[in-house]
Amino acid sequence: MIEIFTAKWCGPCVELKMKMLNVPHVNIDVDENPELAKSRGVNAVPSIFITENGTETKILGMPGSEFFEKYSV
């Protein structure tokens, strides 16, 4: 599962949204869901949480090309 915490006012988030068209994910707006963002420890956007096989990885900012190669469908 991939969760992406973003904001409408965030330039890199808008760019990331366009790059994520072929990557299954859940988009969470921090302004619309502040308590969820706080509970997940989000203090910068975009923040990406990837959960695989019970392990969670957090990426801050724009991920590299290997992310898109690995998760695109």
C-alpha positions in Angstrom: 0.0 0.0 0.0 1.2 3.5 -0.9 -0.1 6.5 0.9 0.9 10.0 -0.2 0.4 13.0 2.1 0.1 16.2 0.0 -1.4 19.7 0.0 -3.0 21.7 -2.8 -0.7 24.6 -2.3 2.5 22.4 -2.6 4.2 22.7 -6.0 6.2 19.4 -5.7 2.9 17.7 -4.7 1.2 18.8 -7.9 4.2 17.4 -9.9 4.2 14.2 -7.9 0.4 13.8 -8.6 1.1 13.8 -12.3 3.9 11.3 -12.0 1.7 9.0 -9.9 -1.0 8.3 -12.6 0.3 4.7 -13.1 1.1 4.0 -9.5 -1.8 2.7 -7.3 -1.9 4.8 -4.2 -4.1 6.7 -1.7 -3.8 10.5 -1.7 -4.3 12.2 1.6 -4.5 16.0 1.8 -2.9 17.3 5.0 -5.2 20.3 5.2 -8.3 18.1 4.9 -7.0 15.4 7.3 -4.8 17.2 9.8 -5.3 14.7 12.6 -4.3 11.7 10.4 -1.3 13.6 9.2 -0.3 14.4 12.7 -0.8 10.8 13.9 1.5 9.5 11.1 4.2 12.1 11.9 3.9 14.0 8.7 5.8 17.3 9.0 6.6 17.9 5.4 4.8 17.4 2.1 4.9 15.4 0.0 5.4 12.4 2.4 5.1 8.9 1.0 4.5 5.9 3.1 5.0 2.5 1.5 3.9 -0.6 3.4 5.2 -3.9 2.1 5.2 -7.3 3.9 4.6 -5.6 7.2 7.4 -3.1 6.8 6.8 0.6 6.4 9.2 3.0 4.5 8.8 6.7 4.5 10.0 9.0 1.6 10.1 12.7 2.0 9.9 14.8 -1.2 10.0 13.6 -4.7 11.1 10.0 -5.1 13.7 8.9 -7.6 13.0 7.2 -10.9 13.5 3.8 -9.3 10.3 4.3 -7.2 8.2 4.8 -10.4 9.9 1.9 -12.1 9.2 -0.4 -9.2 5.5 0.6 -8.4 4.1 1.6 -11.8 1.4 -0.8 -13.2 
